């Protein structure tokens, strides 16, 4: 899509700093038309949660214009959500316009007065982060293998069509990464199945993005026309992190971290933070270190007597609860529900022994896809196979197996009878291997002679689940499942056969007794509990994670480090690190500021900035915070140059004494 500017308004804020509003239209190449501004023409807001560890902070832009006798606008509500793009810019110190915010005009958020001209209209645009739950999670149609977290991130954001660079400041990493490994997201590998739900249903792009950020204690937001992903607790000067890493590499756990951060602020008045930059397709671009610090009151002036300081009680305990439906996996088949297309399946073209089929994207038992075969045989002994699956299996007396095939026969009247056929064999592998065993469904035993089994169908036009108890595999080797095209007694009586959710499950076998291989998980959670200050009662919950590294490990990565842990003896799991970061933040009363600030600088500020409360008065009482604040929520009136902010002070000093426990 190519967008051209259709409407433009250039104006100055209350400090005479240049600002610009543009509304771009898809495939527009005509003249740029004027905008008549209201008293507060542009307000941009980021609405964070009271729990500032929640990972997604979406933003919106509210535009207030006038319709006059000479200036009117398109009927925005008549177009779809990607027809108009809103871009807000500011003039930098070199008098060049720079992007501050960009998003999509939302058609159901158009409001106009019903009166005579001139009358006001209100338009709303969103950056789209909150709409990611309208998009399916990324699923590779060519592979069902592990996907690194960087790909999950950019694939989720790709749905928004904004094509913004991704700036990452995430000091949770691994030791000794290779030269092409830039962040933890490059080495955090996740099976697509682990991010699905209810076995074979797929989740949303928003859910997947949230999961990746939660397991790394991170948040995402838009600022200055970029996506920022930052650690929720450790977003600070790179020089302090580098010094901590050097101490840890020497074999000593660094101490006095907060004092070092405070001394650096006082000495330098800056906070230079490292970012790894990726483009909108996840490709690494460069690494930069940029001063992100703004100071109150020298640069940001409290106004209207609104600045307040709140104290939140310390935490005694952090609970990380898990959504466990995808943990206890006993399926030996990959991509059982065809959500990764035909990856790991073998399909065929037309021949005397094979029959073509294709993915169905509009009909499935679960998820979005199934496999459809419209070819038929009128002989029940036909042997034209349409789909093949293989898996490595083992002759182990304590393992029992069940094959499940879900099939749907879409029939017409007068179809007679229908069935599908399947062949199941195990071929011995390795030097000298000669044995081949076949499953005989009539005798329910493994035999030496090849046999194609017939499964009669009693219920048509409904999903039927067929389960075959295969017992223990007779030999170790490669299992092959061949599924054949359907049989229909009367020609023309069958529209199609659909296959879905084809799995090979194992359980624990003791003679004739069969039990689930894994015990059921009812309440899987991690707890980080202080070992001192037992009179504290504060509890915080990080809810419904699907990912874990400590016990039920479903993320493929080695143990991780922070700079202070950069030593083989100090490595930890992600779960241990993120819970430690949270309990550190709440080691004492957590300080939160709220109020309205007036920006004395030329350039605006955003959620990527840190704010240092530094009333360095010569007479007591002096108010100088030890470290700078994170901005958690903000509303920016562009014309008035006023910012309503909520921000908190992190406390990543030496680790708070605590214990990490897993409970079930």
Secondary structure in CASP SS format (residue, H / E / C, confidence):
PFRMAT SS
TARGET T0000
AUTHOR 0000-0000-0000
METHOD secondary structure of the structure
MODEL  1
X C 1.00
X C 1.00
X E 1.00
X E 1.00
X E 1.00
X E 1.00
X E 1.00
X E 1.00
X E 1.00
X E 1.00
X E 1.00
X E 1.00
X C 1.00
X C 1.00
X C 1.00
X C 1.00
X C 1.00
X E 1.00
X E 1.00
X E 1.00
X E 1.00
X E 1.00
X E 1.00
X E 1.00
X E 1.00
X E 1.00
X C 1.00
X C 1.00
X C 1.00
X C 1.00
X C 1.00
X C 1.00
X E 1.00
X E 1.00
X C 1.00
X E 1.00
X E 1.00
X E 1.00
X E 1.00
X E 1.00
X E 1.00
X E 1.00
X E 1.00
X E 1.00
X E 1.00
X E 1.00
X C 1.00
X C 1.00
X C 1.00
X C 1.00
X C 1.00
X C 1.00
X C 1.00
X C 1.00
X C 1.00
X E 1.00
X C 1.00
X C 1.00
X E 1.00
X E 1.00
X E 1.00
X E 1.00
X E 1.00
X E 1.00
X E 1.00
X E 1.00
X E 1.00
X C 1.00
X C 1.00
X C 1.00
X C 1.00
X C 1.00
X C 1.00
X C 1.00
X C 1.00
X H 1.00
X H 1.00
X H 1.00
X C 1.00
X C 1.00
X C 1.00
X C 1.00
X C 1.00
X E 1.00
X E 1.00
X E 1.00
X E 1.00
X E 1.00
X E 1.00
X E 1.00
X E 1.00
X C 1.00
X C 1.00
X C 1.00
X C 1.00
X C 1.00
X E 1.00
X E 1.00
X E 1.00
X E 1.00
X E 1.00
X E 1.00
X E 1.00
X E 1.00
X E 1.00
X C 1.00
X H 1.00
X H 1.00
X H 1.00
X C 1.00
X E 1.00
X E 1.00
X C 1.00
X C 1.00
X C 1.00
X C 1.00
X C 1.00
X C 1.00
X E 1.00
X E 1.00
X E 1.00
X E 1.00
X E 1.00
X E 1.00
X E 1.00
X E 1.00
X C 1.00
X C 1.00
X H 1.00
X H 1.00
X H 1.00
X H 1.00
X H 1.00
X H 1.00
X C 1.00
X E 1.00
X C 1.00
X C 1.00
X C 1.00
X C 1.00
X C 1.00
X C 1.00
X C 1.00
X C 1.00
X C 1.00
X E 1.00
X E 1.00
X E 1.00
X H 1.00
X H 1.00
X H 1.00
X H 1.00
X H 1.00
X H 1.00
X H 1.00
X H 1.00
X H 1.00
X H 1.00
X C 1.00
X C 1.00
X C 1.00
X C 1.00
X C 1.00
X C 1.00
X C 1.00
X E 1.00
X E 1.00
X E 1.00
X E 1.00
X C 1.00
X C 1.00
X C 1.00
X E 1.00
X C 1.00
X C 1.00
X C 1.00
X C 1.00
X C 1.00
X C 1.00
X C 1.00
X C 1.00
X C 1.00
X C 1.00
X H 1.00
X H 1.00
X H 1.00
X H 1.00
X C 1.00
X E 1.00
X E 1.00
X E 1.00
X H 1.00
X H 1.00
X H 1.00
X H 1.00
X C 1.00
X E 1.00
X C 1.00
X C 1.00
X C 1.00
X E 1.00
X C 1.00
X C 1.00
X E 1.00
X H 1.00
X H 1.00
X H 1.00
X H 1.00
X H 1.00
X H 1.00
X H 1.00
X H 1.00
X H 1.00
X H 1.00
X C 1.00
X C 1.00
X C 1.00
X E 1.00
X E 1.00
X E 1.00
X E 1.00
X E 1.00
X E 1.00
X C 1.00
X C 1.00
X E 1.00
X E 1.00
X E 1.00
X E 1.00
X E 1.00
X E 1.00
X C 1.00
X C 1.00
X C 1.00
X C 1.00
X C 1.00
X C 1.00
X H 1.00
X H 1.00
X H 1.00
X H 1.00
X H 1.00
X H 1.00
X H 1.00
X H 1.00
X H 1.00
X H 1.00
X H 1.00
X H 1.00
X C 1.00
X C 1.00
X C 1.00
X C 1.00
X C 1.00
X C 1.00
X C 1.00
X H 1.00
X H 1.00
X H 1.00
X H 1.00
X H 1.00
X H 1.00
X H 1.00
X H 1.00
X H 1.00
X H 1.00
X H 1.00
X H 1.00
X C 1.00
X C 1.00
X C 1.00
X E 1.00
X E 1.00
X E 1.00
X E 1.00
X E 1.00
X E 1.00
X E 1.00
X C 1.00
X C 1.00
X C 1.00
X C 1.00
X C 1.00
X E 1.00
X E 1.00
X E 1.00
X E 1.00
X E 1.00
X E 1.00
X E 1.00
X E 1.00
X C 1.00
X E 1.00
X E 1.00
X E 1.00
X E 1.00
X C 1.00
X C 1.00
X C 1.00
X E 1.00
X E 1.00
X E 1.00
X C 1.00
X C 1.00
X C 1.00
X C 1.00
X C 1.00
X E 1.00
X E 1.00
X E 1.00
X E 1.00
X E 1.00
X C 1.00
X C 1.00
X C 1.00
X C 1.00
X E 1.00
X E 1.00
X E 1.00
X E 1.00
X E 1.00
X E 1.00
X C 1.00
X C 1.00
X C 1.00
X C 1.00
X C 1.00
X C 1.00
X C 1.00
X C 1.00
X E 1.00
X C 1.00
X C 1.00
X C 1.00
X C 1.00
X C 1.00
X C 1.00
X C 1.00
X C 1.00
X C 1.00
X C 1.00
X C 1.00
X C 1.00
X C 1.00
X E 1.00
X E 1.00
X E 1.00
X C 1.00
X C 1.00
X C 1.00
X C 1.00
X C 1.00
X C 1.00
X E 1.00
X C 1.00
X C 1.00
X C 1.00
X E 1.00
X E 1.00
X E 1.00
X C 1.00
X C 1.00
X C 1.00
X C 1.00
X C 1.00
X C 1.00
X C 1.00
X C 1.00
X C 1.00
X E 1.00
X E 1.00
X E 1.00
X E 1.00
X C 1.00
X C 1.00
X E 1.00
X E 1.00
X C 1.00
X C 1.00
X C 1.00
X C 1.00
X C 1.00
X C 1.00
X C 1.00
X E 1.00
X E 1.00
X E 1.00
X E 1.00
X E 1.00
X E 1.00
X E 1.00
X E 1.00
X E 1.00
X C 1.00
X C 1.00
X C 1.00
X C 1.00
X C 1.00
X E 1.00
X E 1.00
X E 1.00
X E 1.00
X E 1.00
X E 1.00
X E 1.00
X E 1.00
X E 1.00
X E 1.00
X E 1.00
X E 1.00
X E 1.00
X C 1.00
X C 1.00
X C 1.00
X C 1.00
X C 1.00
X C 1.00
X E 1.00
X E 1.00
X E 1.00
X E 1.00
X E 1.00
X E 1.00
X E 1.00
X E 1.00
X E 1.00
X E 1.00
X E 1.00
X C 1.00
X C 1.00
X C 1.00
X C 1.00
X C 1.00
X C 1.00
X C 1.00
X E 1.00
X E 1.00
X E 1.00
X E 1.00
X E 1.00
X C 1.00
X C 1.00
X C 1.00
X C 1.00
X E 1.00
X E 1.00
X E 1.00
X C 1.00
X C 1.00
X C 1.00
X C 1.00
X C 1.00
X E 1.00
X E 1.00
X E 1.00
X E 1.00
X C 1.00
X C 1.00
X C 1.00
X C 1.00
X C 1.00
X C 1.00
X E 1.00
X E 1.00
X E 1.00
X E 1.00
X E 1.00
X E 1.00
X E 1.00
X E 1.00
X E 1.00
X C 1.00
X C 1.00
X C 1.00
X C 1.00
X C 1.00
X E 1.00
X E 1.00
X E 1.00
X E 1.00
X E 1.00
X E 1.00
X E 1.00
X E 1.00
X C 1.00
X E 1.00
X E 1.00
X E 1.00
X C 1.00
X C 1.00
X C 1.00
X C 1.00
X C 1.00
X E 1.00
X E 1.00
X E 1.00
X E 1.00
X E 1.00
X E 1.00
X E 1.00
X E 1.00
X E 1.00
X E 1.00
X E 1.00
X E 1.00
X E 1.00
X E 1.00
X E 1.00
X E 1.00
X E 1.00
X C 1.00
X C 1.00
X E 1.00
X E 1.00
X E 1.00
X C 1.00
X C 1.00
X C 1.00
X C 1.00
X C 1.00
X C 1.00
X C 1.00
X C 1.00
X C 1.00
X E 1.00
X E 1.00
X E 1.00
X E 1.00
X E 1.00
X E 1.00
X C 1.00
X C 1.00
X C 1.00
X C 1.00
X C 1.00
X C 1.00
X C 1.00
X C 1.00
X E 1.00
X E 1.00
X E 1.00
X E 1.00
X E 1.00
X E 1.00
X E 1.00
X C 1.00
X C 1.00
X C 1.00
X C 1.00
X C 1.00
X C 1.00
X C 1.00
X C 1.00
X C 1.00
X E 1.00
X E 1.00
X C 1.00
X C 1.00
X C 1.00
X E 1.00
X E 1.00
X C 1.00
X H 1.00
X H 1.00
X H 1.00
X C 1.00
X C 1.00
X H 1.00
X H 1.00
X H 1.00
X C 1.00
X E 1.00
X C 1.00
X H 1.00
X H 1.00
X H 1.00
X H 1.00
X H 1.00
X H 1.00
X H 1.00
X H 1.00
X H 1.00
X H 1.00
X H 1.00
X H 1.00
X C 1.00
X C 1.00
X C 1.00
X C 1.00
X E 1.00
X E 1.00
X E 1.00
X E 1.00
X E 1.00
X E 1.00
X E 1.00
X E 1.00
X E 1.00
X E 1.00
X C 1.00
X C 1.00
X C 1.00
X C 1.00
X C 1.00
X C 1.00
X C 1.00
X C 1.00
X C 1.00
X C 1.00
X E 1.00
X E 1.00
X E 1.00
X E 1.00
X E 1.00
X E 1.00
X C 1.00
X C 1.00
X C 1.00
X C 1.00
X C 1.00
X C 1.00
X C 1.00
X E 1.00
X E 1.00
X C 1.00
X C 1.00
X C 1.00
X C 1.00
X E 1.00
X E 1.00
X E 1.00
X E 1.00
X E 1.00
X E 1.00
X E 1.00
X E 1.00
X E 1.00
X C 1.00
X C 1.00
X C 1.00
X C 1.00
X E 1.00
X E 1.00
X E 1.00
X E 1.00
X E 1.00
X E 1.00
X E 1.00
X E 1.00
X C 1.00
X C 1.00
X C 1.00
X C 1.00
X C 1.00
X C 1.00
X C 1.00
X C 1.00
X E 1.00
X E 1.00
X E 1.00
X E 1.00
X E 1.00
X E 1.00
X C 1.00
END
